[in-house]
């Protein structure tokens, strides 16, 4: 309850947000594969990571990387 009061997120939401934030940075700052980034951020396979990433950002990891790298 304290976490929800302080951050406005449940513990699982906070963890997911942290993982996806780190993944976003890695997508933009490295040339690591999507699978490598997924594993590094705590996902067991790239498809679970891709689903979570798309749900949070509205685009797939590869589209996110292409969109922001082209700027």
PLY file of the C-alpha trace (Angstrom):
ply
format ascii 1.0
element vertex 71
property float x
property float y
property float z
element edge 70
property int vertex1
property int vertex2
end_header
0.00 0.00 0.00
2.86 2.34 0.78
4.33 1.87 -2.68
0.98 2.73 -4.26
0.79 5.90 -2.15
4.33 7.02 -2.94
4.66 6.07 -6.61
1.05 5.68 -7.67
1.87 2.17 -8.91
1.62 -1.32 -7.53
4.93 -3.14 -7.06
4.40 -5.20 -10.23
3.52 -2.08 -12.25
6.64 -0.33 -10.94
8.85 -3.28 -11.89
7.33 -3.48 -15.37
7.77 0.26 -15.89
11.40 0.07 -14.76
12.15 -2.88 -17.04
10.56 -1.23 -20.05
12.34 2.05 -19.36
15.69 0.27 -19.31
14.73 -1.61 -22.47
13.86 1.66 -24.23
17.28 3.07 -23.39
19.03 -0.09 -24.59
17.07 -0.08 -27.85
18.24 3.44 -28.58
21.78 3.34 -27.22
22.99 -0.11 -28.28
22.86 -2.44 -31.23
21.94 -5.43 -29.06
19.30 -7.75 -30.46
15.74 -7.64 -29.17
16.28 -11.06 -27.56
19.40 -9.88 -25.74
17.61 -6.79 -24.45
14.61 -8.86 -23.38
16.79 -11.25 -21.37
18.82 -8.42 -19.86
15.61 -6.72 -18.69
14.22 -9.85 -17.07
11.97 -11.33 -19.74
12.31 -15.03 -20.50
11.62 -14.71 -24.21
11.48 -11.94 -26.75
7.80 -12.47 -27.58
6.69 -11.77 -24.00
8.92 -8.70 -24.01
7.56 -7.54 -27.37
3.96 -7.88 -26.19
4.64 -5.93 -22.99
6.61 -3.27 -24.86
3.90 -2.79 -27.48
1.20 -2.60 -24.83
3.14 0.09 -22.95
4.39 2.18 -25.88
2.05 1.44 -28.77
4.85 0.19 -31.01
6.96 -2.92 -31.27
10.57 -2.77 -30.04
11.95 -2.88 -33.59
9.59 -0.13 -34.78
10.48 1.95 -31.71
14.19 1.59 -32.51
13.72 2.45 -36.19
11.47 5.43 -35.44
13.81 7.06 -32.92
17.10 6.20 -34.63
15.94 7.80 -37.88
15.55 11.18 -36.15
0 1
1 2
2 3
3 4
4 5
5 6
6 7
7 8
8 9
9 10
10 11
11 12
12 13
13 14
14 15
15 16
16 17
17 18
18 19
19 20
20 21
21 22
22 23
23 24
24 25
25 26
26 27
27 28
28 29
29 30
30 31
31 32
32 33
33 34
34 35
35 36
36 37
37 38
38 39
39 40
40 41
41 42
42 43
43 44
44 45
45 46
46 47
47 48
48 49
49 50
50 51
51 52
52 53
53 54
54 55
55 56
56 57
57 58
58 59
59 60
60 61
61 62
62 63
63 64
64 65
65 66
66 67
67 68
68 69
69 70
